[in-house]
Amino acid sequence: MSEYQIVKFRAIDRPLSDEQLQFMDRQSSRAEFTKWEFKVEYHYSSFRGDIDGMLRNGYDIFLNYSNYGYREIRMRLPNGLPFAKSVWSKYISVKGFTWTPDKTGKAGILAIAPYLDEAYDQVWAFDDYLDASAKLREMLIAGDLRALYALWMCGAISSGDEDDAVMEPPVPHGLGEFSSEAAELFYFFEADPLLVDAAATGIPMFNALGSQGDSVKAWFTTITDSRRVAIIQRLLSEDPVGLKAELLSEIRDSQQAPSWPVKPPTRTVALLRQMCESLRQKEDEKEKKQAAAKAKRDADNAEKQRQARMVEIKSAPDSWLKKASKLVEKRGTDNYREAASILADLRDALGGEQGNQIARKHAAHLAQKYPTLNLLKSS
């Protein structure tokens, strides 16, 4: 298997300017990029561009995947991590889960790059993983602590033999209502999304939407009439997608992150893994029962259809023999199998020696007529 690496960036808050695009053009001679996306693939080399520089100069999220085990997500948060450093500092400065603040201002870059031992399962849904990253970034900007906990879990899966000693962070309330869309990112890091369900066990609910209120309405009341007119004029003359992204970013910046209730940490990563495995076993058993029930329904329906066809065959066997011959004339393995199925049903429909003789005689006739069609004979 040859080496393969893909690097993707995406702009979320606003499109890149011409000056920013010039900066991106200097990062790779092979990349395909626009004001919203950047993509480059490698088979015998790797990306050497300034990743953090690109995130500070226009793009908002970054994905790096290789088929030899390396996977990374980075996202830039313009207002920093909206949580107390005293609570999260020791959880966000570990291998595989790091926060790099800008030299000035509140912004910074959150990186999730766990060491994945023997992570060679290939994945291709990169846009889905970028969508999940964008969702988690949006949650973080809104002050949703569940997103930070989930990203910590993605980074903590590399702890290996130290699982017994690694404690979870404070557990945010409402974890049981965590977005399944955001949980898609767990697949990228070869982690089980049921880890979130395991961690949510015993955690109180929390109405996040009710706590945040209508941020758009609150922002709208703060702007002047002239600003509203200007926004409408821009909407009619500029890129509406870019304007929407810009306004959503401004709305998020204008809101104060809510204080998110948490439950003190009591569990290790090892325990969370055990809880997840237990949930996975139950889920697998449930899926097996559902699959078995579906297989039985399908088999019952197939038998009903077969019985109905046998009634038709019994009433007009010659027409079905002709149908089998026409299928063979069309060629193809599926047609051969269908022709053989018709002869088998005809044998059973007519029954006894008569049915057996008619079916075998026609099968011999087809084999003699098409002596080189080995797949037909096999069928």
MARLUMBA-484084 format. One record per residue (C-alpha): z negated, x, y; residue in one letter. Coordinates in Angstrom, 2 decimals, m for minus. Example, Ala and Ser with C-alpha at 12.3 -4.5 7.8 and 13.67 -1.06 7.14 Angstrom:
2
c3->m7.80&c1->12.30&c2->m4.50&rest->a
c3->m7.14&c1->13.67&c2->m1.06&rest->s
// end
This chain:
379
c3->0.00&c1->0.00&c2->0.00&rest->m
c3->1.06&c1->1.51&c2->3.33&rest->s
c3->m1.31&c1->1.63&c2->6.28&rest->e
c3->m1.07&c1->m1.18&c2->8.77&rest->y
c3->m2.79&c1->m1.75&c2->12.11&rest->q
c3->m2.37&c1->m4.49&c2->14.67&rest->i
c3->m3.86&c1->m4.53&c2->18.17&rest->v
c3->m3.89&c1->m7.68&c2->20.28&rest->k
c3->m5.25&c1->m8.52&c2->23.72&rest->f
c3->m5.41&c1->m11.91&c2->25.38&rest->r
c3->m6.07&c1->m13.02&c2->28.95&rest->a
c3->m8.26&c1->m16.12&c2->29.20&rest->i
c3->m9.53&c1->m16.56&c2->32.73&rest->d
c3->m6.33&c1->m15.81&c2->34.66&rest->r
c3->m2.90&c1->m14.21&c2->34.18&rest->p
c3->m2.39&c1->m10.53&c2->34.94&rest->l
c3->m0.94&c1->m9.43&c2->38.27&rest->s
c3->2.14&c1->m7.22&c2->38.58&rest->d
c3->m0.09&c1->m4.24&c2->39.28&rest->e
c3->m2.18&c1->m4.93&c2->36.18&rest->q
c3->0.98&c1->m5.25&c2->34.08&rest->l
c3->2.06&c1->m1.81&c2->35.28&rest->q
c3->m1.28&c1->m0.44&c2->34.02&rest->f
c3->m0.72&c1->m2.11&c2->30.62&rest->m
c3->2.79&c1->m0.64&c2->30.43&rest->d
c3->1.27&c1->2.86&c2->30.51&rest->r
c3->m0.98&c1->2.17&c2->27.51&rest->q
c3->1.73&c1->2.02&c2->24.85&rest->s
c3->5.46&c1->2.61&c2->24.70&rest->s
c3->5.83&c1->0.27&c2->21.72&rest->r
c3->3.82&c1->m2.76&c2->22.79&rest->a
c3->5.10&c1->m6.24&c2->23.56&rest->e
c3->3.13&c1->m7.73&c2->26.43&rest->f
c3->3.09&c1->m10.47&c2->29.05&rest->t
c3->0.67&c1->m11.57&c2->31.74&rest->k
c3->m1.26&c1->m13.43&c2->29.02&rest->w
c3->m0.92&c1->m11.31&c2->25.85&rest->e
c3->m0.48&c1->m7.76&c2->24.57&rest->f
c3->0.53&c1->m6.87&c2->21.00&rest->k
c3->1.43&c1->m3.69&c2->19.15&rest->v
c3->1.68&c1->m2.87&c2->15.42&rest->e
c3->1.51&c1->0.47&c2->13.61&rest->y
c3->2.30&c1->1.67&c2->10.09&rest->h
c3->1.79&c1->5.42&c2->10.39&rest->y
c3->m0.14&c1->5.81&c2->13.61&rest->s
c3->m2.79&c1->4.06&c2->15.70&rest->s
c3->m3.40&c1->2.69&c2->19.18&rest->f
c3->m4.49&c1->5.29&c2->21.73&rest->r
c3->m4.64&c1->3.12&c2->24.84&rest->g
c3->m7.70&c1->2.63&c2->27.04&rest->d
c3->m9.18&c1->m0.48&c2->25.41&rest->i
c3->m12.11&c1->m0.96&c2->27.77&rest->d
c3->m9.88&c1->m0.12&c2->30.73&rest->g
c3->m7.46&c1->m2.84&c2->29.69&rest->m
c3->m10.33&c1->m5.32&c2->29.40&rest->l
c3->m11.54&c1->m4.37&c2->32.87&rest->r
c3->m8.04&c1->m4.65&c2->34.30&rest->n
c3->m6.89&c1->m8.09&c2->33.25&rest->g
c3->m7.27&c1->m8.97&c2->29.58&rest->y
c3->m10.45&c1->m10.72&c2->28.39&rest->d
c3->m10.55&c1->m10.34&c2->24.59&rest->i
c3->m9.33&c1->m7.67&c2->22.17&rest->f
c3->m8.71&c1->m7.63&c2->18.41&rest->l
c3->m8.13&c1->m4.60&c2->16.21&rest->n
c3->m7.32&c1->m4.96&c2->12.50&rest->y
c3->m6.32&c1->m2.42&c2->9.88&rest->s
c3->m5.74&c1->m2.96&c2->6.18&rest->n
c3->m7.93&c1->0.06&c2->5.33&rest->y
c3->m11.17&c1->m1.63&c2->6.34&rest->g
c3->m11.55&c1->m1.42&c2->10.13&rest->y
c3->m11.94&c1->m4.62&c2->12.13&rest->r
c3->m13.15&c1->m5.04&c2->15.69&rest->e
c3->m13.47&c1->m7.69&c2->18.38&rest->i
c3->m14.30&c1->m6.95&c2->22.01&rest->r
c3->m14.75&c1->m9.38&c2->24.86&rest->m
c3->m15.42&c1->m8.86&c2->28.54&rest->r
c3->m18.06&c1->m11.05&c2->30.14&rest->l
c3->m17.63&c1->m11.18&c2->33.94&rest->p
c3->m21.24&c1->m12.18&c2->34.58&rest->n
c3->m22.86&c1->m10.09&c2->31.89&rest->g
c3->m25.06&c1->m11.40&c2->29.11&rest->l
c3->m26.92&c1->m14.40&c2->30.54&rest->p
c3->m30.08&c1->m13.71&c2->28.54&rest->f
c3->m33.27&c1->m11.77&c2->29.09&rest->a
c3->m32.87&c1->m8.07&c2->28.28&rest->k
c3->m36.45&c1->m7.96&c2->27.07&rest->s
c3->m35.54&c1->m10.39&c2->24.30&rest->v
c3->m32.15&c1->m9.09&c2->23.21&rest->w
c3->m32.04&c1->m5.38&c2->24.07&rest->s
c3->m33.10&c1->m4.14&c2->20.62&rest->k
c3->m30.64&c1->m6.44&c2->18.84&rest->y
c3->m27.61&c1->m5.66&c2->20.94&rest->i
c3->m27.74&c1->m1.87&c2->20.86&rest->s
c3->m27.24&c1->m1.34&c2->17.13&rest->v
c3->m24.35&c1->0.04&c2->15.13&rest->k
c3->m21.60&c1->m2.55&c2->14.91&rest->g
c3->m22.90&c1->m4.70&c2->17.79&rest->f
c3->m22.98&c1->m3.12&c2->21.24&rest->t
c3->m22.98&c1->m4.02&c2->24.92&rest->w
c3->m21.38&c1->m1.67&c2->27.45&rest->t
c3->m22.12&c1->m2.67&c2->31.06&rest->p
c3->m19.76&c1->m1.79&c2->33.88&rest->d
c3->m20.89&c1->1.03&c2->36.16&rest->k
c3->m21.25&c1->m1.47&c2->38.99&rest->t
c3->m21.84&c1->m5.22&c2->39.01&rest->g
c3->m23.01&c1->m7.50&c2->36.21&rest->k
c3->m19.92&c1->m7.48&c2->33.99&rest->a
c3->m19.62&c1->m5.64&c2->30.72&rest->g
c3->m17.96&c1->m5.53&c2->27.30&rest->i
c3->m19.44&c1->m6.88&c2->24.08&rest->l
c3->m18.09&c1->m5.19&c2->20.94&rest->a
c3->m18.43&c1->m6.29&c2->17.31&rest->i
c3->m17.23&c1->m3.59&c2->14.91&rest->a
c3->m19.29&c1->m3.55&c2->11.70&rest->p
c3->m18.70&c1->m0.99&c2->8.99&rest->y
c3->m17.07&c1->m2.94&c2->6.18&rest->l
c3->m17.38&c1->m1.11&c2->2.88&rest->d
c3->m14.26&c1->m1.75&c2->0.78&rest->e
c3->m13.02&c1->m4.49&c2->3.12&rest->a
c3->m9.43&c1->m4.56&c2->1.92&rest->y
c3->m8.76&c1->m8.31&c2->1.73&rest->d
c3->m5.77&c1->m8.77&c2->3.99&rest->q
c3->m5.90&c1->m11.41&c2->6.70&rest->v
c3->m3.08&c1->m12.57&c2->8.91&rest->w
c3->m4.41&c1->m15.45&c2->11.05&rest->a
c3->m4.93&c1->m13.18&c2->14.05&rest->f
c3->m4.28&c1->m15.87&c2->16.63&rest->d
c3->m6.91&c1->m18.06&c2->14.95&rest->d
c3->m9.42&c1->m15.22&c2->15.22&rest->y
c3->m8.54&c1->m14.71&c2->18.87&rest->l
c3->m9.02&c1->m18.45&c2->19.42&rest->d
c3->m12.46&c1->m18.23&c2->17.81&rest->a
c3->m13.30&c1->m15.18&c2->19.96&rest->s
c3->m12.24&c1->m17.06&c2->23.09&rest->a
c3->m14.45&c1->m19.99&c2->22.07&rest->k
c3->m17.45&c1->m17.72&c2->21.53&rest->l
c3->m16.82&c1->m15.98&c2->24.84&rest->r
c3->m16.71&c1->m19.35&c2->26.59&rest->e
c3->m20.02&c1->m20.27&c2->24.95&rest->m
c3->m21.59&c1->m16.99&c2->26.05&rest->l
c3->m20.45&c1->m17.42&c2->29.63&rest->i
c3->m21.95&c1->m20.93&c2->29.59&rest->a
c3->m25.28&c1->m19.47&c2->28.43&rest->g
c3->m25.04&c1->m20.71&c2->24.82&rest->d
c3->m27.34&c1->m18.41&c2->22.87&rest->l
c3->m25.92&c1->m19.63&c2->19.55&rest->r
c3->m22.77&c1->m17.62&c2->20.23&rest->a
c3->m24.74&c1->m14.39&c2->20.64&rest->l
c3->m26.68&c1->m15.06&c2->17.44&rest->y
c3->m23.44&c1->m15.71&c2->15.52&rest->a
c3->m21.84&c1->m12.53&c2->16.82&rest->l
c3->m24.98&c1->m10.59&c2->15.89&rest->w
c3->m24.60&c1->m11.95&c2->12.35&rest->m
c3->m21.00&c1->m10.70&c2->12.23&rest->c
c3->m22.20&c1->m7.24&c2->13.24&rest->g
c3->m25.29&c1->m7.27&c2->11.03&rest->a
c3->m23.37&c1->m7.75&c2->7.79&rest->i
c3->m22.82&c1->m3.98&c2->7.64&rest->s
c3->m26.53&c1->m3.14&c2->7.35&rest->s
c3->m26.30&c1->m2.69&c2->3.56&rest->g
c3->m29.37&c1->m1.10&c2->1.96&rest->d
c3->m31.38&c1->m1.61&c2->5.14&rest->e
c3->m31.17&c1->m5.40&c2->4.89&rest->d
c3->m34.81&c1->m5.65&c2->3.82&rest->d
c3->m35.95&c1->m4.02&c2->7.05&rest->a
c3->m33.55&c1->m5.66&c2->9.55&rest->v
c3->m35.05&c1->m8.71&c2->11.24&rest->m
c3->m33.02&c1->m11.48&c2->12.79&rest->e
c3->m33.12&c1->m12.09&c2->16.57&rest->p
c3->m34.84&c1->m15.15&c2->18.07&rest->p
c3->m33.06&c1->m18.16&c2->16.57&rest->v
c3->m31.52&c1->m20.56&c2->19.10&rest->p
c3->m32.21&c1->m24.24&c2->18.74&rest->h
c3->m29.19&c1->m26.36&c2->17.85&rest->g
c3->m27.73&c1->m23.72&c2->15.53&rest->l
c3->m26.99&c1->m26.46&c2->13.00&rest->g
c3->m24.44&c1->m27.93&c2->15.45&rest->e
c3->m22.64&c1->m24.60&c2->15.86&rest->f
c3->m18.89&c1->m24.96&c2->16.37&rest->s
c3->m16.87&c1->m24.64&c2->13.16&rest->s
c3->m13.99&c1->m23.39&c2->15.33&rest->e
c3->m16.07&c1->m20.42&c2->16.45&rest->a
c3->m17.31&c1->m19.80&c2->12.90&rest->a
c3->m13.70&c1->m18.99&c2->11.94&rest->e
c3->m14.38&c1->m15.45&c2->13.14&rest->l
c3->m16.68&c1->m14.87&c2->10.15&rest->f
c3->m13.61&c1->m14.76&c2->7.90&rest->y
c3->m12.19&c1->m11.91&c2->9.99&rest->f
c3->m15.27&c1->m9.82&c2->9.22&rest->f
c3->m15.31&c1->m10.95&c2->5.56&rest->e
c3->m18.56&c1->m12.82&c2->6.06&rest->a
c3->m19.41&c1->m16.27&c2->4.78&rest->d
c3->m19.54&c1->m18.93&c2->7.54&rest->p
c3->m22.36&c1->m20.55&c2->5.57&rest->l
c3->m24.56&c1->m17.77&c2->6.98&rest->l
c3->m24.80&c1->m19.96&c2->10.08&rest->v
c3->m25.92&c1->m22.93&c2->7.97&rest->d
c3->m28.47&c1->m20.73&c2->6.24&rest->a
c3->m29.84&c1->m19.48&c2->9.55&rest->a
c3->m29.96&c1->m23.06&c2->10.90&rest->a
c3->m32.36&c1->m24.12&c2->8.14&rest->t
c3->m35.55&c1->m25.39&c2->9.73&rest->g
c3->m34.29&c1->m24.85&c2->13.30&rest->i
c3->m34.76&c1->m27.76&c2->15.76&rest->p
c3->m31.77&c1->m29.57&c2->17.25&rest->m
c3->m30.81&c1->m29.10&c2->20.90&rest->f
c3->m28.52&c1->m31.18&c2->23.10&rest->n
c3->m26.60&c1->m28.37&c2->24.75&rest->a
c3->m24.12&c1->m30.59&c2->26.57&rest->l
c3->m26.89&c1->m32.75&c2->27.99&rest->g
c3->m28.77&c1->m29.69&c2->29.20&rest->s
c3->m25.77&c1->m28.24&c2->31.04&rest->q
c3->m24.67&c1->m31.43&c2->32.76&rest->g
c3->m21.23&c1->m32.02&c2->34.21&rest->d
c3->m20.41&c1->m28.57&c2->35.60&rest->s
c3->m16.98&c1->m29.62&c2->36.90&rest->v
c3->m18.43&c1->m32.51&c2->38.87&rest->k
c3->m21.20&c1->m30.31&c2->40.24&rest->a
c3->m18.69&c1->m27.67&c2->41.37&rest->w
c3->m16.35&c1->m30.24&c2->42.90&rest->f
c3->m19.07&c1->m31.52&c2->45.21&rest->t
c3->m19.58&c1->m28.01&c2->46.65&rest->t
c3->m16.01&c1->m27.36&c2->47.83&rest->i
c3->m14.58&c1->m28.56&c2->51.14&rest->t
c3->m11.81&c1->m31.11&c2->51.66&rest->d
c3->m9.47&c1->m28.37&c2->52.87&rest->s
c3->m10.11&c1->m26.40&c2->49.66&rest->r
c3->m9.27&c1->m29.47&c2->47.57&rest->r
c3->m5.99&c1->m29.90&c2->49.43&rest->v
c3->m5.21&c1->m26.21&c2->48.93&rest->a
c3->m5.82&c1->m26.55&c2->45.20&rest->i
c3->m3.41&c1->m29.49&c2->44.97&rest->i
c3->m0.76&c1->m27.55&c2->46.90&rest->q
c3->m1.15&c1->m24.58&c2->44.55&rest->r
c3->m0.95&c1->m26.90&c2->41.56&rest->l
c3->2.44&c1->m28.13&c2->42.75&rest->l
c3->3.85&c1->m24.69&c2->43.61&rest->s
c3->2.27&c1->m22.22&c2->41.15&rest->e
c3->1.76&c1->m21.77&c2->37.42&rest->d
c3->m0.56&c1->m24.69&c2->36.49&rest->p
c3->m1.88&c1->m22.86&c2->33.40&rest->v
c3->m2.88&c1->m19.84&c2->35.46&rest->g
c3->m4.46&c1->m22.00&c2->38.17&rest->l
c3->m6.44&c1->m23.98&c2->35.59&rest->k
c3->m7.77&c1->m20.78&c2->34.02&rest->a
c3->m8.72&c1->m19.43&c2->37.45&rest->e
c3->m10.56&c1->m22.62&c2->38.42&rest->l
c3->m12.41&c1->m22.82&c2->35.11&rest->l
c3->m13.56&c1->m19.24&c2->35.62&rest->s
c3->m14.76&c1->m20.11&c2->39.13&rest->e
c3->m16.60&c1->m23.17&c2->37.82&rest->i
c3->m18.35&c1->m21.09&c2->35.16&rest->r
c3->m19.29&c1->m18.46&c2->37.74&rest->d
c3->m20.83&c1->m21.13&c2->39.98&rest->s
c3->m23.16&c1->m22.45&c2->37.28&rest->q
c3->m26.54&c1->m21.03&c2->36.42&rest->q
c3->m26.97&c1->m20.44&c2->32.70&rest->a
c3->m29.53&c1->m22.83&c2->31.20&rest->p
c3->m32.68&c1->m21.59&c2->29.58&rest->s
c3->m32.01&c1->m21.86&c2->25.87&rest->w
c3->m34.99&c1->m22.63&c2->23.60&rest->p
c3->m35.44&c1->m20.32&c2->20.60&rest->v
c3->m37.61&c1->m20.03&c2->17.52&rest->k
c3->m39.35&c1->m16.68&c2->16.95&rest->p
c3->m37.68&c1->m14.48&c2->14.32&rest->p
c3->m39.23&c1->m14.58&c2->10.85&rest->t
c3->m36.41&c1->m13.68&c2->8.43&rest->r
c3->m34.61&c1->m10.51&c2->7.40&rest->t
c3->m30.88&c1->m10.14&c2->6.92&rest->v
c3->m31.51&c1->m9.87&c2->3.18&rest->a
c3->m33.27&c1->m13.24&c2->3.14&rest->l
c3->m30.47&c1->m14.84&c2->5.15&rest->l
c3->m28.01&c1->m13.48&c2->2.61&rest->r
c3->m30.00&c1->m15.01&c2->m0.25&rest->q
c3->m30.17&c1->m18.36&c2->1.53&rest->m
c3->m26.42&c1->m18.19&c2->2.15&rest->c
c3->m25.69&c1->m17.40&c2->m1.51&rest->e
c3->m27.75&c1->m20.41&c2->m2.58&rest->s
c3->m25.79&c1->m22.65&c2->m0.21&rest->l
c3->m22.52&c1->m21.14&c2->m1.41&rest->r
c3->m23.39&c1->m21.87&c2->m5.05&rest->q
c3->m24.11&c1->m25.50&c2->m4.18&rest->k
c3->m20.90&c1->m25.72&c2->m2.17&rest->e
c3->m18.87&c1->m24.18&c2->m5.01&rest->d
c3->m20.39&c1->m26.61&c2->m7.52&rest->e
c3->m19.55&c1->m29.49&c2->m5.23&rest->k
c3->m15.98&c1->m28.27&c2->m4.83&rest->e
c3->m15.63&c1->m27.83&c2->m8.62&rest->k
c3->m16.77&c1->m31.42&c2->m9.20&rest->k
c3->m14.37&c1->m32.67&c2->m6.56&rest->q
c3->m11.54&c1->m30.61&c2->m8.04&rest->a
c3->m12.30&c1->m31.89&c2->m11.56&rest->a
c3->m12.39&c1->m35.49&c2->m10.31&rest->a
c3->m9.07&c1->m34.99&c2->m8.52&rest->k
c3->m7.51&c1->m33.38&c2->m11.59&rest->a
c3->m8.60&c1->m36.37&c2->m13.70&rest->k
c3->m7.18&c1->m38.82&c2->m11.16&rest->r
c3->m3.91&c1->m36.90&c2->m11.06&rest->d
c3->m3.75&c1->m36.78&c2->m14.86&rest->a
c3->m4.44&c1->m40.52&c2->m15.11&rest->d
c3->m1.76&c1->m41.29&c2->m12.55&rest->n
c3->0.71&c1->m38.99&c2->m14.31&rest->a
c3->0.03&c1->m40.71&c2->m17.64&rest->e
c3->0.51&c1->m44.15&c2->m16.07&rest->k
c3->3.83&c1->m43.01&c2->m14.64&rest->q
c3->4.82&c1->m41.54&c2->m18.01&rest->r
c3->3.98&c1->m44.76&c2->m19.83&rest->q
c3->6.02&c1->m46.75&c2->m17.30&rest->a
c3->8.97&c1->m44.38&c2->m17.75&rest->r
c3->8.73&c1->m44.66&c2->m21.54&rest->m
c3->9.07&c1->m48.44&c2->m21.24&rest->v
c3->12.27&c1->m47.95&c2->m19.23&rest->e
c3->13.53&c1->m45.33&c2->m21.70&rest->i
c3->12.93&c1->m47.61&c2->m24.67&rest->k
c3->14.97&c1->m50.39&c2->m23.05&rest->s
c3->17.96&c1->m48.12&c2->m22.24&rest->a
c3->17.79&c1->m44.81&c2->m24.16&rest->p
c3->21.51&c1->m43.97&c2->m23.67&rest->d
c3->21.23&c1->m43.96&c2->m19.87&rest->s
c3->18.29&c1->m41.54&c2->m20.05&rest->w
c3->20.20&c1->m39.24&c2->m22.39&rest->l
c3->22.98&c1->m39.14&c2->m19.77&rest->k
c3->20.39&c1->m38.42&c2->m17.08&rest->k
c3->19.10&c1->m35.46&c2->m19.09&rest->a
c3->22.66&c1->m34.13&c2->m19.44&rest->s
c3->23.34&c1->m34.43&c2->m15.71&rest->k
c3->20.15&c1->m32.51&c2->m14.93&rest->l
c3->21.31&c1->m29.66&c2->m17.15&rest->v
c3->24.72&c1->m29.64&c2->m15.44&rest->e
c3->22.97&c1->m28.99&c2->m12.11&rest->k
c3->21.35&c1->m25.85&c2->m13.52&rest->r
c3->17.92&c1->m24.54&c2->m12.56&rest->g
c3->14.61&c1->m24.10&c2->m14.39&rest->t
c3->13.07&c1->m27.24&c2->m12.89&rest->d
c3->16.04&c1->m29.33&c2->m13.98&rest->n
c3->15.87&c1->m27.89&c2->m17.50&rest->y
c3->12.18&c1->m28.74&c2->m17.75&rest->r
c3->12.77&c1->m32.28&c2->m16.48&rest->e
c3->15.56&c1->m32.78&c2->m19.02&rest->a
c3->13.25&c1->m31.56&c2->m21.80&rest->a
c3->10.52&c1->m33.89&c2->m20.54&rest->s
c3->12.92&c1->m36.85&c2->m20.70&rest->i
c3->13.81&c1->m36.01&c2->m24.31&rest->l
c3->10.12&c1->m35.68&c2->m25.24&rest->a
c3->9.31&c1->m39.03&c2->m23.66&rest->d
c3->12.32&c1->m40.60&c2->m25.37&rest->l
c3->11.09&c1->m39.30&c2->m28.72&rest->r
c3->7.65&c1->m40.81&c2->m28.14&rest->d
c3->9.02&c1->m44.04&c2->m26.65&rest->a
c3->11.31&c1->m44.80&c2->m29.60&rest->l
c3->8.76&c1->m43.44&c2->m32.06&rest->g
c3->9.04&c1->m42.55&c2->m35.70&rest->g
c3->11.93&c1->m40.77&c2->m37.32&rest->e
c3->14.48&c1->m42.54&c2->m35.11&rest->q
c3->13.04&c1->m41.20&c2->m31.88&rest->g
c3->12.61&c1->m37.73&c2->m33.33&rest->n
c3->16.20&c1->m37.56&c2->m34.59&rest->q
c3->17.78&c1->m38.82&c2->m31.36&rest->i
c3->15.81&c1->m36.38&c2->m29.20&rest->a
c3->16.44&c1->m33.39&c2->m31.46&rest->r
c3->20.13&c1->m34.22&c2->m31.85&rest->k
c3->20.64&c1->m34.34&c2->m28.07&rest->h
c3->18.64&c1->m31.15&c2->m27.56&rest->a
c3->20.82&c1->m29.40&c2->m30.16&rest->a
c3->23.93&c1->m30.77&c2->m28.46&rest->h
c3->22.86&c1->m29.35&c2->m25.07&rest->l
c3->21.95&c1->m25.97&c2->m26.58&rest->a
c3->25.34&c1->m25.79&c2->m28.29&rest->q
c3->27.21&c1->m26.85&c2->m25.14&rest->k
c3->25.44&c1->m24.21&c2->m23.02&rest->y
c3->24.84&c1->m21.30&c2->m25.47&rest->p
c3->24.12&c1->m18.74&c2->m22.72&rest->t
c3->21.41&c1->m20.75&c2->m20.94&rest->l
c3->18.33&c1->m19.20&c2->m22.50&rest->n
c3->15.98&c1->m20.90&c2->m20.05&rest->l
c3->17.44&c1->m24.24&c2->m21.10&rest->l
c3->16.83&c1->m23.43&c2->m24.78&rest->k
c3->13.28&c1->m22.32&c2->m24.00&rest->s
c3->12.62&c1->m25.59&c2->m22.19&rest->s
// end
